[in-house]
C-alpha cells in the first residue's frame, strides 16, 4: 500500500522547487540572474540589429555570430520567465507536457550553440590556413546548409529525450528539485526503469558536445601550427588575435557544460551548488558572448556607440 500511496500515474503537473536548500534566499538570488538575462537579451538583440544592417559584417564569422545571438535569446526566453516566477512569486506548478517542452528547447538550443561554435572554429581554420579560398569555400549556400544541419541534428537527437520520458507512466514524486526542467532532474523522479533514458542522455551529450569539442580542438591545433609557421611576429599576433574571442567563448561554454553534465551523473556535488552552476552555465555564456565579440570588433563597438548616442540625443 505504501508504494501505491507514494506513486503517481501519468502526472499532469509537476512542481519545480527552484534551488533545494536555498528556498529562503532564492528570492534574492533571482535578482542577479535577472540582471544576467537582461544583459544577455540586450546584447544579443543589439547584435541581431547591427549585423544584418552593417554590410562590412556580412562575413561567415559574423553570420554565425548572429545565429549564435538568436540561439542565446531563445535560451534566455526558455529558462528565465519560469525560473524567475519560481524565485519571486512562488509559481512552482507546471504542466508536465510544458515541462517536457521546456526540456526540449533548453537542451536543443544548447546543442545548437555547440554546433555553431564548431562552425565558427571551422571558419577560423579556413580563414587562417587557407585564406585565399575562404570566400569560395564558405559561400552563403554552404553557410545555410551548415546551419540547417546544426538545427536538424539538435532537434532529432534532443527530441529523443522527451519521447523516452513520455513512455514512463509511474513516478514516485511530482516534485523536481531544480529551477528548470533539466533532463536528469526529470528522469530521477520516475519510479520505472530509466536505464534507457540515462543511456540516451549520455549518448546525446557525447554525440553532440563531445564530437564538437574534439573537432574544435583539432581545428585549433591546426590553426596554431599554421600561426607559428608564420615568419613575421606581427602576422602571428594578428592571426592569433582573430581567434581570441572564439577561444574564450569556447572555453567558458565547454568547461561549464561538462562540469554540469558530469556532476549530475557521476559527481557528489551538493544539489544547491549543482543547480546554481548549471543555471550559470545556461545564462552566463549568452550574456558574455556579445560583450566578448563586441569588445573585439571595432565596427560593432562603433555601431553600439552610435545607437546609444542617438538615443541620448533624442532624449535631450
C-alpha positions as CSV (number, residue, x, y, z in Angstrom):
1,X,0.0,0.0,0.0
2,X,2.8,2.4,0.8
3,X,4.2,2.2,-2.7
4,X,0.7,2.9,-4.2
5,X,0.2,5.9,-1.9
6,X,3.6,7.4,-2.9
7,X,3.3,6.7,-6.7
8,X,1.8,8.9,-9.4
9,X,0.4,7.6,-12.6
10,X,0.8,9.8,-15.6
11,X,1.0,13.1,-13.7
12,X,-0.5,16.1,-15.4
13,X,1.5,18.7,-13.4
14,X,4.9,18.8,-11.7
15,X,6.4,21.1,-9.1
16,X,9.7,22.9,-9.6
17,X,11.1,23.9,-6.2
18,X,13.9,26.1,-7.5
19,X,17.1,25.6,-5.6
20,X,16.6,23.0,-2.8
21,X,18.1,24.1,0.4
22,X,18.1,27.7,-0.6
23,X,14.4,28.4,-0.8
24,X,14.6,31.0,1.9
25,X,17.1,33.1,-0.2
26,X,16.2,32.3,-3.8
27,X,14.0,35.5,-3.9
28,X,17.3,37.5,-3.7
29,X,19.2,35.0,-5.9
30,X,16.7,35.9,-8.7
31,X,18.0,39.5,-9.0
32,X,21.5,38.7,-10.2
33,X,20.0,36.1,-12.6
34,X,17.6,38.7,-13.8
35,X,20.4,41.2,-14.5
36,X,22.4,38.5,-16.4
37,X,19.3,37.7,-18.5
38,X,18.8,41.4,-19.2
39,X,22.4,41.9,-20.3
40,X,22.1,38.7,-22.5
41,X,18.9,39.9,-24.1
42,X,20.1,43.5,-24.7
43,X,23.5,42.4,-26.0
44,X,22.2,39.7,-28.3
45,X,19.3,41.7,-29.7
46,X,21.8,44.5,-30.4
47,X,23.9,42.1,-32.4
48,X,20.8,40.9,-34.3
49,X,20.2,44.6,-35.2
50,X,23.7,45.5,-36.1
51,X,25.0,42.5,-38.1
52,X,22.2,42.4,-40.7
53,X,22.3,46.2,-41.3
54,X,26.2,46.6,-41.4
55,X,27.5,45.4,-44.8
56,X,31.1,45.0,-43.6
57,X,29.8,42.4,-41.1
58,X,28.3,40.2,-43.8
59,X,31.0,37.6,-43.4
60,X,30.8,34.0,-42.3
61,X,32.1,34.7,-38.8
62,X,29.5,37.4,-38.1
63,X,26.7,35.5,-39.8
64,X,27.5,32.6,-37.4
65,X,27.6,35.2,-34.5
66,X,24.1,36.4,-35.5
67,X,22.8,32.8,-35.4
68,X,24.5,32.3,-32.0
69,X,22.9,35.5,-30.8
70,X,19.4,34.3,-31.9
71,X,20.1,31.0,-30.1
72,X,21.1,32.8,-26.9
73,X,17.9,34.9,-27.0
74,X,15.9,31.7,-27.3
75,X,17.8,30.1,-24.5
76,X,17.1,33.0,-22.1
77,X,13.4,33.0,-23.2
78,X,13.1,29.3,-22.5
79,X,14.6,29.3,-19.0
80,X,14.3,32.8,-17.4
81,X,10.5,33.5,-17.2
82,X,9.6,30.3,-15.3
83,X,12.7,30.4,-13.2
84,X,12.1,34.0,-12.0
85,X,8.4,33.2,-11.4
86,X,9.5,30.4,-9.1
87,X,12.1,32.6,-7.3
88,X,9.9,35.7,-6.9
89,X,6.3,34.6,-6.9
90,X,6.4,31.0,-5.8
91,X,4.8,29.9,-9.1
92,X,6.2,26.4,-8.9
93,X,3.5,24.4,-10.7
94,X,4.0,23.5,-14.3
95,X,2.1,21.2,-16.7
96,X,4.1,18.0,-17.3
97,X,3.9,18.4,-21.1
98,X,5.0,22.1,-20.8
99,X,7.9,20.8,-18.7
100,X,8.9,18.4,-21.4
101,X,8.7,21.2,-24.0
102,X,11.0,23.4,-21.9
103,X,13.4,20.4,-21.5
104,X,13.4,20.0,-25.3
105,X,14.0,23.7,-26.1
106,X,16.7,24.2,-23.5
107,X,18.7,21.2,-24.5
108,X,18.2,21.6,-28.2
109,X,19.3,25.3,-28.1
110,X,22.4,24.2,-26.0
111,X,23.2,21.7,-28.7
112,X,22.7,24.2,-31.5
113,X,25.1,26.6,-29.7
114,X,27.7,23.8,-29.6
115,X,27.2,23.2,-33.3
116,X,27.5,27.0,-34.1
117,X,30.8,27.1,-32.1
118,X,32.1,24.2,-34.2
119,X,31.1,26.1,-37.4
120,X,32.9,29.2,-36.1
121,X,36.0,27.2,-35.4
122,X,35.9,25.8,-39.0
123,X,35.5,29.4,-40.3
124,X,38.7,30.4,-38.3
125,X,40.5,27.4,-39.6
126,X,39.7,28.2,-43.3
127,X,40.4,32.0,-42.8
128,X,43.9,31.3,-41.3
129,X,45.0,28.1,-43.0
130,X,43.5,28.7,-46.5
131,X,42.7,32.4,-46.7
132,X,42.6,32.7,-50.5
133,X,39.8,30.2,-50.7
134,X,37.9,31.4,-47.7
135,X,35.0,33.1,-49.5
136,X,34.8,30.4,-52.2
137,X,34.5,27.6,-49.6
138,X,32.1,29.3,-47.2
139,X,29.6,30.6,-49.7
140,X,26.1,31.8,-48.5
141,X,24.7,28.4,-49.7
142,X,27.2,26.4,-47.6
143,X,26.6,28.6,-44.6
144,X,22.8,28.0,-44.9
145,X,23.3,24.2,-45.2
146,X,25.6,24.2,-42.2
147,X,23.0,25.9,-40.0
148,X,20.3,23.6,-41.2
149,X,22.4,20.6,-40.3
150,X,23.1,22.0,-36.9
151,X,19.4,22.6,-36.3
152,X,18.3,19.2,-37.6
153,X,21.0,17.4,-35.5
154,X,19.9,19.1,-32.3
155,X,16.2,18.6,-33.0
156,X,16.4,14.9,-33.8
157,X,18.8,13.9,-31.1
158,X,17.4,16.0,-28.3
159,X,13.9,15.1,-29.4
160,X,14.6,11.5,-28.2
161,X,14.8,12.7,-24.6
162,X,11.2,13.9,-24.0
163,X,9.9,11.0,-26.2
164,X,11.6,8.5,-24.0
165,X,10.3,10.2,-20.8
166,X,6.7,10.1,-22.2
167,X,6.9,6.3,-22.3
168,X,7.3,6.4,-18.5
169,X,3.9,6.2,-16.6
170,X,4.8,5.8,-12.9
171,X,6.6,8.4,-10.9
172,X,7.5,8.3,-7.2
173,X,7.2,12.1,-6.9
174,X,6.0,15.1,-8.9
175,X,8.5,17.4,-7.2
176,X,11.5,18.3,-9.4
177,X,14.5,19.5,-7.4
178,X,15.5,22.1,-9.9
179,X,14.8,25.6,-11.2
180,X,14.0,24.4,-14.7
181,X,13.1,21.1,-16.4
182,X,16.6,19.6,-16.8
183,X,16.7,16.1,-18.4
184,X,18.2,14.1,-15.5
185,X,16.2,16.0,-12.9
186,X,13.0,14.9,-14.6
187,X,14.3,11.3,-15.1
188,X,15.2,11.0,-11.4
189,X,11.5,11.3,-10.3
190,X,10.4,8.3,-12.4
191,X,9.6,5.0,-10.5
192,X,10.3,2.8,-13.5
193,X,13.5,1.5,-15.1
194,X,15.2,4.6,-16.6
195,X,18.4,3.0,-17.8
196,X,17.5,3.7,-21.4
197,X,16.8,7.4,-20.6
198,X,20.2,7.7,-18.8
199,X,22.0,6.0,-21.7
200,X,20.2,8.2,-24.3
201,X,21.2,11.3,-22.3
202,X,24.8,10.2,-22.3
203,X,24.6,9.3,-26.0
204,X,23.2,12.7,-26.9
205,X,25.7,14.6,-24.7
206,X,28.7,12.8,-26.1
207,X,27.5,12.7,-29.7
208,X,27.0,16.5,-29.8
209,X,29.1,18.1,-27.1
210,X,31.9,15.5,-27.2
211,X,32.0,15.4,-31.0
212,X,32.0,19.2,-31.4
213,X,34.6,19.7,-28.7
214,X,37.0,17.2,-30.3
215,X,36.8,18.8,-33.7
216,X,37.1,22.3,-32.3
217,X,40.3,21.3,-30.5
218,X,41.6,19.7,-33.8
219,X,40.8,22.9,-35.6
220,X,42.7,25.0,-33.1
221,X,45.7,22.6,-33.1
222,X,45.9,23.1,-36.9
223,X,45.4,26.8,-36.6
224,X,48.2,27.2,-34.0
225,X,50.5,25.1,-36.2
226,X,49.8,27.5,-39.1
227,X,50.2,30.6,-37.0
228,X,53.5,29.5,-35.6
229,X,54.8,28.8,-39.1
230,X,54.4,32.5,-40.0
231,X,57.7,34.3,-40.2
232,X,56.7,37.7,-39.0
233,X,55.8,38.3,-35.4
234,X,53.2,40.9,-36.3
235,X,51.4,38.4,-38.7
236,X,51.4,35.8,-35.9
237,X,49.8,38.2,-33.4
238,X,47.2,39.4,-36.0
239,X,46.2,35.8,-36.8
240,X,46.1,34.8,-33.2
241,X,44.1,38.0,-32.3
242,X,41.3,37.0,-34.7
243,X,40.8,33.8,-32.7
244,X,40.9,35.1,-29.1
245,X,37.2,35.9,-28.8
246,X,36.2,32.5,-30.1
247,X,38.7,30.7,-27.8
248,X,37.3,32.5,-24.8
249,X,33.7,31.6,-25.7
250,X,34.7,28.0,-26.5
251,X,36.4,27.5,-23.1
252,X,33.7,29.1,-21.0
253,X,30.9,27.1,-22.8
254,X,32.5,23.7,-22.7
255,X,34.1,23.9,-19.2
256,X,30.7,24.8,-17.7
257,X,28.9,22.3,-19.9
258,X,31.0,19.3,-19.0
259,X,31.1,20.2,-15.3
260,X,27.3,20.4,-15.2
261,X,26.9,17.2,-17.3
262,X,29.3,15.0,-15.3
263,X,28.5,16.4,-11.8
264,X,24.8,15.5,-12.2
265,X,25.6,11.9,-13.2
266,X,28.8,10.9,-11.5
267,X,29.8,13.6,-9.1
268,X,29.0,14.3,-5.4
269,X,28.3,18.0,-5.7
270,X,25.7,19.3,-3.3
271,X,22.3,19.9,-5.1
272,X,22.2,23.7,-4.5
273,X,25.8,24.1,-5.9
274,X,25.0,22.0,-8.9
275,X,21.7,23.8,-9.7
276,X,23.4,27.2,-9.3
277,X,26.3,26.2,-11.6
278,X,24.0,24.6,-14.2
279,X,21.9,27.8,-14.3
280,X,25.0,29.9,-14.5
281,X,26.2,27.7,-17.4
282,X,22.9,28.4,-19.3
283,X,22.7,32.1,-18.7
284,X,26.2,33.5,-18.4
285,X,27.6,32.5,-21.9
286,X,24.6,34.3,-23.6
287,X,25.5,37.4,-21.6
288,X,29.2,37.2,-22.2
289,X,29.2,36.3,-25.9
290,X,28.0,39.7,-27.2
291,X,30.3,41.5,-24.8
292,X,33.4,39.4,-25.9
293,X,32.7,39.8,-29.6
294,X,31.6,43.4,-29.3
295,X,34.8,44.4,-27.5
296,X,37.0,42.7,-30.1
297,X,35.3,44.2,-33.1
298,X,35.7,47.9,-33.9
299,X,32.6,48.0,-36.3
300,X,30.3,46.6,-33.6
301,X,31.7,48.9,-30.9
302,X,31.2,51.9,-33.2
303,X,27.6,51.0,-34.1
304,X,26.7,50.3,-30.5
305,X,28.1,53.7,-29.6
306,X,26.1,55.3,-32.4
307,X,22.9,53.6,-31.2
308,X,23.4,54.9,-27.6
309,X,24.4,58.3,-28.8
310,X,21.3,58.7,-30.9
311,X,19.1,57.6,-28.0
312,X,20.9,60.1,-25.8
313,X,20.4,62.9,-28.3
314,X,16.7,62.0,-28.9
315,X,16.0,62.2,-25.2
316,X,17.6,65.7,-24.8
